[in-house]
Amino acid sequence: MTHLPELHGEHLWLRELRATDLIAFERIYTHRVLTRYLGIDRMDARQAQDAFAQCLAQPYTHPRRRHTLAICAPGDDVMVGTMGLLVEDYGRNAMLTGLVLLPDAPVRGHGHEAGRLLMAYGFGPLGLHRIWAGHRADHARMRDVMLAAGLRPEATLRELFHTQGRWHDVTTYSTVAPEWRRSATHAEQAVLASTHSLQSS
């Protein structure tokens, strides 16, 4: 079994999903507005429950490629959003995935910090070299989130995914470890320097 350690930033922290997170997870992935820009269509309750079960199983896969984590506010253990890291099968690359925050999340406005914590873990203990992310080209507000996370604009991928009955272009961003490390905060440097990679139990 492989678990990520808790990743703590200034305005939020990340942890592994737990069985008690189902209600919040289901609330996110069945929500018409919260899912409108994701690369998947809005789920019904059963689909969300099945997806949640798959996320809970991630630490039991070997090698572990998918990391779907709960976003929490400092001093609080309640899940208020999700974000993921998908380690690719080749090279030392990964993709940030699925940043979603609940409308009443106290960490709104700091979503980029979740991405930065995951990148610190990727570039540190996981030994990755390149991390990228993307957003639907018509989701203009995400550009500022990407830049704040330390990612640089890279390309537009035409009609990459099909949701809500139509194809969507995706704008991509990326960074590499030597470049990103120079902008790391104190908390992110602590994650980068962490010697425990995937904790096994």
N, C-alpha and C positions, 0 to 999 in steps of 0.2 A: 504494500500500500504506500502511495506517495502523496504527501501533503505539502502544500506551500505553507510557510510560516505566515503569521499575520504581518501585513505591510502597513506601517503607520506613517502618514503624512501630517501636514500642518492642519488641514481642514477636513480630512476624512481618513478612513483606514479600510483595508481590504482583508477579507478572510474567506475560507472555504465555505461553500454552501452547507447548510444543515437541513435536516428534515423539517424543522420548524419554520423554514423560510418559504414553504410552499405557497402560503396565502399571498405573500408579497410577489413572488415569482409569477403566480397565476394572474395577479392583478396587472402586472406589467404586460405579459404576453397575450392577454385577451383584450387589452385596451386599444380602442380604435385609433386614438391620437398618438399614444406612446409608441405604437408599432408602425406608424405611417411611413417612416423613413428607413426602417430596417430592411435587410436583405431577404426577409421572410414575410409571409402574410400573417395577419393577425390570426391567432389560434383560438379554437374553442377550448372549453375547460378541460376536456379529455386530452386534447393535443398538448396543452400546457403541462398537464400532470405527467404525460409520457416524456416530454422534453426535460422536465425537472428530474425525473428518475434517471435519465441519461446523464444529466449533469452531476448528480450525486454519485454516479458510478465512475466518474473520471479518475479519481485518485486510485482506483483499483486496476487501471489499465497499465500495461507495460510494453514499450515505453509510453509514458504519458505525453500526449500531444495537446490535449485540450485542457484549458484551465478557465473555468467559469467561476468568478468570485463574487461575493456579496460586498456591496459598498455600504459602509456604516459611518455615522457621525462620530466624532471623538467623544469618548466617555459613554457611548451607547452601543449596544450589541444588536440593535434592530436593523434588519436589511432595508435600505432605502433605494437600492439600485443594483445594477449588475454591470460587470465588464469582463471581457475575456481575452485570453492570449492563445492563439493557435500556432503551435510550433510546426513548421513545415517539414516534410519528409526528407528534404534534400538541403545540403549546405548548412548554414547556421542562421536561418531566417525564421521570422515569425510575423504574424499579423495580429494587431489589436482588433478586437471584435466587440460588438454589442454593447456599447455604452448607452445605458438607459437609466434615468433617474425618475422616481415618482414625483408627481407634481408638488407634493407637500414636503419633499426632502429638504432637510435643513442644510444640506451640502450643495444645493443648486448654485451654479456659478463657479463651481470648483471641479467639474467633471474631468477637466484636463489633468488634474492631480492624480486621479485613478489611473489614467494612462501612463503618467510619469512613474508612478510606483511600480506598475507592471513592467515598464521598460527597464527600470533600475534592476529589477529581479532578473529580467531576461538577459541584460548585458552583464550582470554580475554573476550570481550563482549558476544560471543556465548556460553561460558562455556563448550567447548569441552574438552575431556580428551586425545583422541588419534587421530592423523592425519597420513594418509599414502599416498603414491604415488607409481607409477610404471612406467617403460618404457620397450619397447621391448628389449628383451635380447640381440639383435644384435645392439642396439644403444649405443655403448660403451661410447660415449661422455657424455651421460646423467648421468653416475655415479658421475662425478665430480659436476654436478649441484645439484644432490640429497644430496651429502655430504655437499656442501656449504650451502644448505638450512637448515642443521641441522638434516637431516634424516639418520637413520642407516639401513644398509642392513638387509633384513629380510628373503625373500624366493624367489623361482622361481616358478611361476604358469605356468604349462604346457598348451600350446595351448589355451590360454585364449580368444583370439579374432581372427577373420578371416577377413583379408583384402588383397587386391591385389591377390586374388585367392589362398591364403594359410593361414594356422594356424600359430600363433606366440606365443612363450613363453614370459612371462612378468616377469621381476625382480622387486620385491617390496621392499620398504623402509618404515620406520615408526618412529615416535617419540611420546612421551607422554608429557603432559603439564609440570610437575615438572622438567623433564630433559631439555626440550627445553627452558624454561624460563631462565635458567642459562646462555644461550648464547645470549640472546636478546640484540640488540644494543639499543642506547638511543631512536631512532625513534620507534623501535619495542616495547620498554617498554612503550612509550607513548600510543601506540595502545592497548597494554595489559591492561593498567590502565584506559582506556576509560570507562566512565560510561554509555554512550548511546549505547545500543545494536542496535537492528534494529530500525531505525528511522521510525516512522509511520506518515503518513499524509493523 
